[in-house]
Amino acid sequence: MKTPIVILLLAYFCKGQQLSFDSNFRFGVATASYQVEGAWNIDGKGESIWDHLTHTQSSYIVDGSNGDIACDAYHKTAEDVQRLVDLGVDFYRFSISWPRIFPSGHRNYINQAGIDYYNGLIDELLAHNITPMVTMYHWDLPQSLQEIGGWPNPLLVNYFVDYADVLFSSFGDRVKEWITFNEPVQVCSDAYSTGGLAPAYTQDGIGGYLCSYTLLMAHARTYELYNNNYRDTQNGRVGITLSASWGYPASNSDEDVEAAENFLQFKVGWFAHPIFSSTGDFPTVMKERIAQLSQEEGFPRSRLPSFTDEEVALLKGSSDFFGLNHYTTNECSVLPEEDAIRPSQQADHGALCVQPPGTEVGGSDWLYVVPEGIRNLLNWIRTEYDNPEVMITENGFSDRDGDLNDCRRINYFNEYLQNVLEAIEDGCNVTTYTAWSFMDNFEWMKGYSEKFGLYYVDFNDDDRPRTPKMSAYVFKNIIQTRVIDTTYTPDGFEVCAAE
Ligand code: NOJ
Protein backbone atom coordinates (compact mmCIF):
# COMPACT_ATOMS: atom_id res chain seq x y z
CA MET A 1 0.00 0.00 0.00
CA LYS A 2 1.30 3.46 -0.85
CA THR A 3 1.92 5.91 2.03
CA PRO A 4 -0.42 8.92 1.69
CA ILE A 5 1.42 12.08 0.66
CA VAL A 6 0.21 14.01 3.75
CA ILE A 7 1.88 11.49 6.01
CA LEU A 8 5.12 11.75 4.05
CA LEU A 9 4.99 15.53 4.27
CA LEU A 10 4.22 15.39 7.98
CA ALA A 11 7.12 13.01 8.60
CA TYR A 12 9.44 15.36 6.68
CA PHE A 13 8.43 18.44 8.66
CA CYS A 14 8.42 16.67 12.04
CA LYS A 15 11.97 15.45 11.41
CA GLY A 16 12.85 19.09 10.93
CA GLN A 17 14.40 20.69 7.91
CA GLN A 18 18.14 21.06 8.11
CA LEU A 19 19.01 24.68 7.53
CA SER A 20 22.01 25.46 5.35
CA PHE A 21 24.10 28.49 4.39
CA ASP A 22 23.44 29.52 0.82
CA SER A 23 26.27 29.56 -1.68
CA ASN A 24 27.00 33.27 -1.46
CA PHE A 25 27.17 33.39 2.35
CA ARG A 26 30.83 34.09 3.15
CA PHE A 27 33.11 32.59 5.78
CA GLY A 28 36.42 33.89 7.02
CA VAL A 29 38.78 34.14 9.98
CA ALA A 30 40.26 37.18 11.70
CA THR A 31 43.31 38.52 13.52
CA ALA A 32 44.64 41.95 14.51
CA SER A 33 48.07 43.47 13.95
CA TYR A 34 49.33 43.78 17.52
CA GLN A 35 47.94 40.37 18.46
CA VAL A 36 49.81 38.42 15.76
CA GLU A 37 52.44 40.42 13.86
CA GLY A 38 55.31 40.81 16.31
CA ALA A 39 58.21 42.69 14.65
CA TRP A 40 57.35 45.51 17.01
CA ASN A 41 60.42 47.62 16.14
CA ILE A 42 61.41 46.10 12.79
CA ASP A 43 61.68 47.95 9.46
CA GLY A 44 61.02 51.39 10.87
CA LYS A 45 57.80 50.73 12.81
CA GLY A 46 56.99 53.33 15.49
CA GLU A 47 55.87 52.66 19.05
CA SER A 48 52.21 51.94 19.74
CA ILE A 49 50.30 52.31 23.01
CA TRP A 50 50.52 48.53 23.41
CA ASP A 51 54.30 48.52 22.95
CA HIS A 52 54.45 51.29 25.50
CA LEU A 53 52.15 49.72 28.09
CA THR A 54 53.68 46.24 27.89
CA HIS A 55 57.24 47.61 28.07
CA THR A 56 56.71 50.13 30.84
CA GLN A 57 53.98 48.50 32.97
CA SER A 58 54.15 44.78 32.25
CA SER A 59 52.27 44.03 35.48
CA TYR A 60 49.10 45.08 33.65
CA ILE A 61 49.39 41.90 31.56
CA VAL A 62 48.49 38.78 33.57
CA ASP A 63 51.48 36.75 32.39
CA GLY A 64 53.77 39.78 32.05
CA SER A 65 54.06 39.10 28.31
CA ASN A 66 53.92 41.41 25.28
CA GLY A 67 53.41 41.35 21.51
CA ASP A 68 57.07 41.93 20.62
CA ILE A 69 57.14 38.65 18.69
CA ALA A 70 53.56 37.38 19.19
CA CYS A 71 52.89 34.84 16.39
CA ASP A 72 55.65 36.41 14.27
CA ALA A 73 53.09 36.72 11.48
CA TYR A 74 55.15 39.60 10.04
CA HIS A 75 57.66 37.01 8.85
CA LYS A 76 55.23 34.26 7.85
CA THR A 77 52.98 35.70 5.16
CA ALA A 78 53.27 32.92 2.60
CA GLU A 79 52.85 30.03 5.02
CA ASP A 80 49.92 31.67 6.82
CA VAL A 81 48.14 32.36 3.55
CA GLN A 82 48.64 28.69 2.67
CA ARG A 83 46.87 27.81 5.95
CA LEU A 84 43.98 30.08 4.97
CA VAL A 85 43.81 28.21 1.67
CA ASP A 86 43.74 24.93 3.60
CA LEU A 87 40.82 26.22 5.67
CA GLY A 88 38.92 27.17 2.52
CA VAL A 89 37.95 30.64 3.72
CA ASP A 90 36.50 33.28 1.39
CA PHE A 91 38.22 36.17 3.13
CA TYR A 92 40.80 37.06 5.74
CA ARG A 93 40.13 39.90 8.16
CA PHE A 94 43.33 41.50 9.44
CA SER A 95 44.26 44.95 10.69
CA ILE A 96 46.90 47.48 9.71
CA SER A 97 49.20 48.87 12.36
CA TRP A 98 49.04 52.69 12.21
CA PRO A 99 52.58 53.14 13.63
CA ARG A 100 53.94 50.75 10.99
CA ILE A 101 52.66 53.16 8.33
CA PHE A 102 53.22 56.47 10.17
CA PRO A 103 56.01 55.81 12.72
CA SER A 104 55.61 59.30 14.17
CA GLY A 105 51.83 58.99 14.18
CA HIS A 106 51.67 61.73 11.55
CA ARG A 107 51.65 61.90 7.79
CA ASN A 108 54.96 63.80 7.65
CA TYR A 109 56.74 60.50 7.02
CA ILE A 110 55.31 57.35 5.43
CA ASN A 111 57.23 54.17 6.18
CA GLN A 112 57.62 52.41 2.83
CA ALA A 113 58.64 49.14 4.50
CA GLY A 114 55.27 49.09 6.28
CA ILE A 115 53.42 49.69 3.01
CA ASP A 116 55.47 46.91 1.39
CA TYR A 117 54.59 44.45 4.14
CA TYR A 118 50.83 44.94 3.72
CA ASN A 119 51.17 44.95 -0.08
CA GLY A 120 52.84 41.56 0.22
CA LEU A 121 50.03 40.19 2.37
CA ILE A 122 47.24 41.61 0.20
CA ASP A 123 48.85 40.34 -3.02
CA GLU A 124 49.46 36.89 -1.57
CA LEU A 125 45.81 36.64 -0.47
CA LEU A 126 44.51 37.76 -3.84
CA ALA A 127 46.83 35.35 -5.65
CA HIS A 128 45.00 32.61 -3.75
CA ASN A 129 41.51 34.03 -4.31
CA ILE A 130 41.09 35.13 -0.71
CA THR A 131 39.49 38.53 -0.22
CA PRO A 132 41.34 40.91 2.12
CA MET A 133 39.03 42.53 4.67
CA VAL A 134 41.01 45.28 6.35
CA THR A 135 40.50 46.90 9.74
CA MET A 136 42.19 50.30 9.93
CA TYR A 137 42.24 50.55 13.69
CA HIS A 138 42.37 47.52 15.95
CA TRP A 139 43.70 49.26 19.05
CA ASP A 140 47.39 49.99 18.33
CA LEU A 141 47.40 53.78 18.43
CA PRO A 142 50.78 55.48 17.84
CA GLN A 143 52.15 56.33 21.29
CA SER A 144 52.93 59.89 20.12
CA LEU A 145 49.19 60.48 19.67
CA GLN A 146 48.47 59.14 23.13
CA GLU A 147 50.94 61.67 24.48
CA ILE A 148 48.70 64.45 23.20
CA GLY A 149 45.70 62.85 24.91
CA GLY A 150 44.75 59.94 22.66
CA TRP A 151 41.15 59.47 21.53
CA PRO A 152 39.58 61.96 23.98
CA ASN A 153 41.44 64.65 21.98
CA PRO A 154 39.19 65.66 19.05
CA LEU A 155 42.27 66.56 16.96
CA LEU A 156 42.66 62.85 16.34
CA VAL A 157 39.81 63.10 13.82
CA ASN A 158 42.15 64.80 11.34
CA TYR A 159 45.07 62.54 12.14
CA PHE A 160 42.98 59.42 11.58
CA VAL A 161 41.64 60.74 8.28
CA ASP A 162 45.25 61.43 7.15
CA TYR A 163 46.05 57.81 7.91
CA ALA A 164 42.90 56.46 6.23
CA ASP A 165 43.68 58.53 3.12
CA VAL A 166 47.09 56.85 2.78
CA LEU A 167 45.50 53.42 3.26
CA PHE A 168 42.87 54.06 0.57
CA SER A 169 45.43 55.44 -1.88
CA SER A 170 48.01 52.70 -1.22
CA PHE A 171 45.79 49.63 -1.01
CA GLY A 172 42.30 50.57 -2.23
CA ASP A 173 42.97 49.38 -5.77
CA ARG A 174 42.90 45.84 -4.28
CA VAL A 175 41.18 46.17 -0.89
CA LYS A 176 37.42 46.49 -1.32
CA GLU A 177 36.27 45.93 2.25
CA TRP A 178 37.30 48.40 4.90
CA ILE A 179 36.44 48.52 8.59
CA THR A 180 37.39 51.86 10.11
CA PHE A 181 37.28 50.87 13.78
CA ASN A 182 37.14 47.62 15.68
CA GLU A 183 34.94 47.73 18.79
CA PRO A 184 34.63 51.43 19.68
CA VAL A 185 33.09 50.57 23.07
CA GLN A 186 36.31 48.81 24.05
CA VAL A 187 38.50 51.52 22.49
CA CYS A 188 36.66 54.14 24.54
CA SER A 189 35.27 52.53 27.71
CA ASP A 190 37.97 50.02 28.46
CA ALA A 191 40.87 52.25 27.47
CA TYR A 192 39.74 55.61 28.90
CA SER A 193 37.03 54.85 31.49
CA THR A 194 37.76 51.60 33.26
CA GLY A 195 41.41 51.00 32.36
CA GLY A 196 41.01 47.47 31.00
CA LEU A 197 42.96 48.14 27.80
CA ALA A 198 45.92 50.38 26.86
CA PRO A 199 46.52 53.16 27.71
CA ALA A 200 44.63 51.97 30.83
CA TYR A 201 43.18 55.28 31.97
CA THR A 202 40.40 55.35 34.54
CA GLN A 203 38.33 58.48 34.13
CA ASP A 204 35.08 56.57 34.39
CA GLY A 205 32.06 58.38 33.03
CA ILE A 206 34.20 61.02 31.30
CA GLY A 207 37.12 59.68 29.22
CA GLY A 208 35.07 57.10 27.34
CA TYR A 209 32.41 59.62 26.26
CA LEU A 210 34.97 62.16 25.06
CA CYS A 211 36.66 59.36 23.10
CA SER A 212 33.35 58.35 21.51
CA TYR A 213 32.84 61.79 20.01
CA THR A 214 36.29 61.76 18.38
CA LEU A 215 36.04 58.19 17.19
CA LEU A 216 32.59 58.62 15.64
CA MET A 217 33.63 61.79 13.84
CA ALA A 218 36.85 60.11 12.62
CA HIS A 219 34.71 57.30 11.25
CA ALA A 220 32.22 59.64 9.55
CA ARG A 221 34.93 61.82 8.01
CA THR A 222 36.70 58.72 6.68
CA TYR A 223 33.45 57.52 5.12
CA GLU A 224 32.98 60.97 3.58
CA LEU A 225 36.56 60.91 2.25
CA TYR A 226 35.94 57.56 0.58
CA ASN A 227 32.72 58.83 -0.98
CA ASN A 228 34.34 62.00 -2.26
CA ASN A 229 37.69 60.71 -3.48
CA TYR A 230 37.70 56.96 -3.88
CA ARG A 231 34.32 55.26 -4.22
CA ASP A 232 33.86 55.93 -7.94
CA THR A 233 37.22 54.51 -8.91
CA GLN A 234 37.73 51.85 -6.26
CA ASN A 235 34.15 50.56 -5.83
CA GLY A 236 34.72 49.24 -2.34
CA ARG A 237 32.71 49.28 0.88
CA VAL A 238 33.50 51.03 4.15
CA GLY A 239 31.93 50.14 7.48
CA ILE A 240 32.49 49.86 11.20
CA THR A 241 32.62 46.89 13.58
CA LEU A 242 30.73 47.15 16.87
CA SER A 243 30.95 44.74 19.78
CA ALA A 244 27.60 43.67 21.13
CA SER A 245 26.64 41.22 23.82
CA TRP A 246 23.00 40.26 24.19
CA GLY A 247 21.35 41.36 27.44
CA TYR A 248 18.00 40.11 28.69
CA PRO A 249 16.03 41.02 31.85
CA ALA A 250 16.42 38.85 34.95
CA SER A 251 12.68 39.12 35.61
CA ASN A 252 9.69 40.66 33.88
CA SER A 253 9.53 43.54 36.35
CA ASP A 254 9.45 46.94 34.60
CA GLU A 255 12.75 47.89 36.28
CA ASP A 256 14.65 44.84 35.00
CA VAL A 257 13.17 45.15 31.52
CA GLU A 258 14.26 48.78 31.44
CA ALA A 259 17.73 47.88 32.80
CA ALA A 260 18.30 45.31 30.02
CA GLU A 261 17.16 47.76 27.36
CA ASN A 262 19.39 50.50 28.81
CA PHE A 263 22.31 48.09 28.77
CA LEU A 264 21.75 47.48 25.04
CA GLN A 265 21.34 51.17 24.27
CA PHE A 266 24.44 52.18 26.25
CA LYS A 267 26.62 49.37 24.88
CA VAL A 268 25.35 48.90 21.34
CA GLY A 269 23.21 51.98 20.65
CA TRP A 270 26.03 54.27 21.84
CA PHE A 271 27.83 53.75 18.50
CA ALA A 272 25.08 52.13 16.44
CA HIS A 273 22.36 54.74 16.89
CA PRO A 274 24.35 57.67 15.44
CA ILE A 275 25.20 55.60 12.34
CA PHE A 276 22.38 53.12 11.73
CA SER A 277 19.17 54.63 13.18
CA SER A 278 16.81 56.76 11.14
CA THR A 279 17.03 59.67 13.59
CA GLY A 280 20.79 59.64 14.22
CA ASP A 281 22.68 61.02 17.25
CA PHE A 282 23.31 59.19 20.53
CA PRO A 283 20.27 57.26 21.85
CA THR A 284 17.81 59.56 23.62
CA VAL A 285 17.98 57.50 26.82
CA MET A 286 21.77 58.06 26.96
CA LYS A 287 21.48 61.79 26.39
CA GLU A 288 18.76 62.13 29.04
CA ARG A 289 20.23 59.91 31.74
CA ILE A 290 23.78 61.23 31.43
CA ALA A 291 22.59 64.87 31.42
CA GLN A 292 20.49 64.21 34.52
CA LEU A 293 23.19 62.37 36.46
CA SER A 294 25.86 64.91 35.44
CA GLN A 295 23.70 67.70 36.86
CA GLU A 296 23.15 65.81 40.12
CA GLU A 297 26.91 65.29 40.38
CA GLY A 298 27.61 69.01 40.00
CA PHE A 299 29.01 69.04 36.46
CA PRO A 300 28.36 72.28 34.58
CA ARG A 301 27.25 70.33 31.50
CA SER A 302 26.54 66.76 30.45
CA ARG A 303 29.56 64.48 30.55
CA LEU A 304 28.37 63.19 27.15
CA PRO A 305 29.52 65.53 24.35
CA SER A 306 26.91 66.61 21.82
CA PHE A 307 26.96 66.65 18.04
CA THR A 308 25.98 69.61 15.88
CA ASP A 309 23.14 69.07 13.39
CA GLU A 310 25.70 68.91 10.61
CA GLU A 311 27.64 66.21 12.46
CA VAL A 312 24.47 64.19 13.13
CA ALA A 313 23.70 64.30 9.42
CA LEU A 314 27.23 63.29 8.43
CA LEU A 315 27.19 60.30 10.78
CA LYS A 316 23.78 59.04 9.77
CA GLY A 317 24.11 56.23 7.21
CA SER A 318 27.92 56.37 7.25
CA SER A 319 28.48 52.63 7.05
CA ASP A 320 27.91 50.23 4.17
CA PHE A 321 27.33 47.33 6.57
CA PHE A 322 26.94 46.61 10.27
CA GLY A 323 30.11 44.79 11.39
CA LEU A 324 29.24 42.75 14.47
CA ASN A 325 31.54 41.14 17.03
CA HIS A 326 29.51 38.90 19.31
CA TYR A 327 30.63 36.44 21.94
CA THR A 328 28.31 36.35 24.95
CA THR A 329 25.07 37.16 26.78
CA ASN A 330 24.31 38.74 30.16
CA GLU A 331 21.32 38.67 32.45
CA CYS A 332 20.45 42.19 33.56
CA SER A 333 18.66 43.67 36.55
CA VAL A 334 18.46 47.16 37.94
CA LEU A 335 21.68 48.35 39.62
CA PRO A 336 21.00 49.02 43.34
CA GLU A 337 21.58 52.72 44.15
CA GLU A 338 24.07 51.86 46.90
CA ASP A 339 26.25 49.91 44.45
CA ALA A 340 26.52 52.76 41.96
CA ILE A 341 29.89 54.51 41.77
CA ARG A 342 29.38 58.10 40.63
CA PRO A 343 30.27 59.17 38.05
CA SER A 344 30.57 55.97 36.07
CA GLN A 345 29.24 54.50 32.89
CA GLN A 346 27.56 51.76 34.89
CA ALA A 347 25.69 54.26 37.05
CA ASP A 348 24.73 56.05 33.85
CA HIS A 349 23.02 53.00 32.37
CA GLY A 350 21.86 51.71 35.75
CA ALA A 351 22.03 48.03 34.86
CA LEU A 352 23.74 45.18 36.65
CA CYS A 353 24.49 42.53 34.05
CA VAL A 354 25.93 39.18 35.11
CA GLN A 355 26.46 35.57 34.10
CA PRO A 356 23.17 33.94 33.14
CA PRO A 357 22.48 31.15 35.66
CA GLY A 358 23.64 27.69 34.69
CA THR A 359 25.75 28.75 31.73
CA GLU A 360 29.16 27.40 30.74
CA VAL A 361 32.09 29.84 31.00
CA GLY A 362 34.91 29.82 28.45
CA GLY A 363 38.59 30.47 29.15
CA SER A 364 37.75 34.18 29.53
CA ASP A 365 35.81 35.03 32.68
CA TRP A 366 33.32 37.16 30.69
CA LEU A 367 32.53 34.56 28.03
CA TYR A 368 29.28 32.81 28.95
CA VAL A 369 28.02 30.38 26.34
CA VAL A 370 24.45 31.29 25.36
CA PRO A 371 23.98 30.28 21.71
CA GLU A 372 20.46 31.72 21.34
CA GLY A 373 21.87 35.11 22.41
CA ILE A 374 23.26 35.70 18.94
CA ARG A 375 19.85 35.04 17.37
CA ASN A 376 18.11 37.39 19.81
CA LEU A 377 20.70 40.09 19.23
CA LEU A 378 20.51 39.80 15.43
CA ASN A 379 16.74 40.19 15.64
CA TRP A 380 17.12 43.20 17.93
CA ILE A 381 19.47 44.82 15.38
CA ARG A 382 16.99 43.96 12.61
CA THR A 383 14.11 45.76 14.30
CA GLU A 384 16.13 48.57 15.85
CA TYR A 385 17.99 49.63 12.69
CA ASP A 386 15.71 48.58 9.85
CA ASN A 387 17.45 45.34 8.94
CA PRO A 388 20.92 46.45 7.89
CA GLU A 389 23.32 44.02 6.24
CA VAL A 390 25.16 42.40 9.15
CA MET A 391 28.63 41.00 8.66
CA ILE A 392 29.63 38.99 11.71
CA THR A 393 33.25 40.09 11.93
CA GLU A 394 34.09 38.08 15.06
CA ASN A 395 32.64 35.19 17.05
CA GLY A 396 34.59 32.58 18.94
CA PHE A 397 35.45 30.72 22.11
CA SER A 398 38.49 30.78 24.41
CA ASP A 399 40.10 28.08 26.49
CA ARG A 400 43.27 28.03 28.54
CA ASP A 401 44.69 24.60 27.82
CA GLY A 402 45.02 24.95 24.04
CA ASP A 403 43.86 21.33 23.66
CA LEU A 404 43.93 20.21 20.01
CA ASN A 405 40.80 18.12 20.62
CA ASP A 406 38.91 21.36 21.32
CA CYS A 407 35.38 20.02 21.66
CA ARG A 408 34.07 22.96 23.69
CA ARG A 409 35.08 25.35 20.89
CA ILE A 410 33.49 23.05 18.32
CA ASN A 411 30.22 22.92 20.26
CA TYR A 412 30.30 26.70 20.52
CA PHE A 413 30.75 27.18 16.77
CA ASN A 414 28.13 24.57 15.91
CA GLU A 415 25.53 26.03 18.24
CA TYR A 416 26.18 29.69 17.48
CA LEU A 417 26.19 29.04 13.74
CA GLN A 418 22.92 27.11 14.05
CA ASN A 419 21.43 30.20 15.69
CA VAL A 420 22.80 32.40 12.92
CA LEU A 421 20.98 30.16 10.44
CA GLU A 422 17.80 30.54 12.47
CA ALA A 423 18.23 34.32 12.59
CA ILE A 424 18.50 34.32 8.81
CA GLU A 425 15.25 32.31 8.71
CA ASP A 426 13.72 35.01 10.95
CA GLY A 427 14.57 37.55 8.25
CA CYS A 428 17.90 38.96 9.48
CA ASN A 429 20.17 40.08 6.67
CA VAL A 430 23.36 38.29 7.75
CA THR A 431 25.78 37.75 4.88
CA THR A 432 29.11 36.95 6.47
CA TYR A 433 30.61 35.02 9.37
CA THR A 434 34.12 35.40 10.76
CA ALA A 435 35.65 33.06 13.32
CA TRP A 436 37.89 34.64 15.94
CA SER A 437 40.59 33.69 15.67
CA PHE A 438 42.70 32.25 12.88
CA MET A 439 45.36 31.33 15.47
CA ASP A 440 46.09 31.67 19.20
CA ASN A 441 47.51 35.13 19.84
CA PHE A 442 48.19 37.93 22.33
CA GLU A 443 44.87 38.37 24.14
CA TRP A 444 45.52 41.92 25.37
CA MET A 445 45.62 42.14 29.21
CA LYS A 446 45.37 38.32 29.33
CA GLY A 447 48.60 37.87 27.39
CA TYR A 448 48.90 34.35 26.02
CA SER A 449 46.83 32.75 28.79
CA GLU A 450 43.53 32.77 26.87
CA LYS A 451 43.46 31.04 23.52
CA PHE A 452 40.89 31.65 20.80
CA GLY A 453 42.67 30.07 17.81
CA LEU A 454 41.61 27.50 15.26
CA TYR A 455 45.37 26.94 15.06
CA TYR A 456 47.43 26.26 18.16
CA VAL A 457 50.61 28.35 18.33
CA ASP A 458 53.56 27.19 20.42
CA PHE A 459 54.81 30.42 22.02
CA ASN A 460 57.69 28.58 23.70
CA ASP A 461 59.24 27.74 20.36
CA ASP A 462 61.21 30.55 18.66
CA ASP A 463 59.71 29.53 15.35
CA ARG A 464 56.12 29.86 16.63
CA PRO A 465 54.87 26.70 14.85
CA ARG A 466 51.13 26.51 14.16
CA THR A 467 49.10 23.29 14.42
CA PRO A 468 45.48 22.98 13.32
CA LYS A 469 43.09 22.13 16.14
CA MET A 470 40.10 19.88 15.55
CA SER A 471 37.96 23.05 15.26
CA ALA A 472 39.95 24.10 12.16
CA TYR A 473 38.81 20.95 10.35
CA VAL A 474 35.24 21.30 11.62
CA PHE A 475 35.11 24.92 10.42
CA LYS A 476 36.50 23.86 7.06
CA ASN A 477 33.81 21.17 6.83
CA ILE A 478 31.08 23.74 7.52
CA ILE A 479 32.47 26.01 4.81
CA GLN A 480 32.54 23.13 2.33
CA THR A 481 29.21 21.49 3.13
CA ARG A 482 27.28 24.67 4.18
CA VAL A 483 25.59 22.72 7.01
CA ILE A 484 26.26 22.09 10.68
CA ASP A 485 26.98 18.41 11.21
CA THR A 486 27.38 17.85 14.96
CA THR A 487 28.55 14.29 14.34
CA TYR A 488 31.44 15.22 12.08
CA THR A 489 34.81 14.05 13.45
CA PRO A 490 37.90 14.70 11.34
CA ASP A 491 40.39 11.86 10.87
CA GLY A 492 42.90 11.53 13.66
CA PHE A 493 40.74 13.17 16.35
CA GLU A 494 38.67 11.70 19.15
CA VAL A 495 34.90 11.88 18.92
CA CYS A 496 33.56 14.66 21.15
CA ALA A 497 31.42 13.36 24.02
CA ALA A 498 27.72 14.19 23.69
CA GLU A 499 26.84 17.24 25.77
C1 NOJ B 1 37.33 41.23 20.37
C2 NOJ B 1 38.59 41.88 19.90
O1 NOJ B 1 38.34 42.53 18.68
C3 NOJ B 1 39.75 40.91 19.76
O2 NOJ B 1 40.91 41.66 19.57
C4 NOJ B 1 39.82 40.03 20.99
O3 NOJ B 1 40.95 39.19 20.96
C5 NOJ B 1 38.55 39.22 21.06
N1 NOJ B 1 37.43 40.13 21.23
C6 NOJ B 1 38.51 38.21 22.20
O4 NOJ B 1 38.51 38.87 23.41
Residues whose N, C-alpha, C, O or C-beta is under 5 A from the ligand:
A	BS01	NOJ	A32
